[in-house]
């Protein structure tokens, strides 16, 4: 299982998704921002497989597997009572009402 590291700089930051060991580490960074109203946070990711595959050849064909894993790890660590809402290139952590 990959690790994530959440870096906060004010009301936004990055989420590092890290696979592999010391000598074969692969990292992808997702941009995130805090939301408003019932949205706890928003996390952006590439909208298409082609865009993902070009930028991250080590993860070809795994875009949504990685994004889903990252989003679920963030939810469990930072907002376990929230739900994930998927939009085009964005995943939202939404408070349960």
C-alpha positions in Angstrom: 0.0 0.0 0.0 1.3 3.4 -0.9 1.8 6.2 1.7 0.5 9.7 1.6 1.9 12.8 3.0 -0.3 15.9 3.4 1.4 19.2 3.2 -0.5 22.3 4.2 0.4 25.9 3.3 -2.4 28.1 4.6 -5.7 27.0 3.1 -4.2 24.8 0.5 -1.3 22.5 -0.2 -0.3 19.2 -1.7 -0.8 15.5 -1.1 2.2 13.4 -1.9 1.3 9.8 -3.0 4.4 7.7 -2.5 5.0 4.2 -3.8 8.1 2.0 -3.6 11.1 1.8 -1.3 14.2 3.8 -0.7 15.8 3.1 -4.1 12.7 2.9 -6.2 10.4 5.6 -4.9 7.7 7.0 -7.1 5.8 10.2 -6.1 2.8 12.0 -7.5 1.6 15.3 -6.0 -2.0 16.3 -5.9 -3.1 19.9 -5.2 -5.8 20.5 -2.6 -7.7 23.4 -1.0 -10.0 23.7 1.9 -13.7 24.1 0.8 -16.6 26.0 2.2 -20.1 25.1 3.4 -20.4 21.3 3.5 -17.2 20.8 1.4 -14.3 20.1 3.7 -11.6 20.0 1.0 -11.2 19.7 -2.8 -8.4 17.6 -4.4 -7.5 18.0 -8.1 -6.2 15.3 -10.4 -5.7 14.9 -14.2 -9.0 14.6 -16.0 -7.9 12.1 -18.6 -5.9 8.9 -18.7 -3.8 10.3 -21.6 -2.8 13.3 -19.5 -1.9 11.1 -16.5 0.0 8.5 -18.6 2.1 11.1 -20.2 3.1 12.7 -16.9 3.5 9.5 -14.9 4.7 6.6 -17.1 5.4 4.6 -14.0 1.7 4.6 -13.3 0.2 4.1 -16.8 -3.4 2.8 -16.7 -3.6 3.3 -12.9 -5.0 6.8 -12.7 -8.3 6.1 -10.9 -6.8 3.3 -8.8 -4.2 5.7 -7.4 -6.7 8.7 -7.1 -9.2 6.5 -5.2 -6.6 5.1 -2.9 -5.2 8.6 -2.2 -8.7 10.1 -1.6 -9.7 7.3 0.8 -6.5 7.6 2.8 -7.0 11.4 3.1 -10.6 10.9 4.2 -9.7 8.3 6.8 -6.8 10.5 8.2 -8.3 14.0 8.1 -12.1 13.7 7.8 -13.3 10.2 8.7 -17.0 11.2 8.9 -17.0 12.8 5.5 -17.9 11.2 2.1 -16.2 11.4 -1.2 -18.0 13.1 -4.1 -16.4 12.7 -7.5 -16.5 15.4 -10.2 -14.5 15.9 -13.5 -10.9 16.0 -12.3 -11.8 16.8 -8.7 -12.7 14.8 -5.6 -14.6 16.6 -2.8 -14.6 15.6 0.9 -18.1 16.4 1.9 -19.4 16.6 5.5 -22.3 14.2 6.2 -25.3 16.2 7.4 
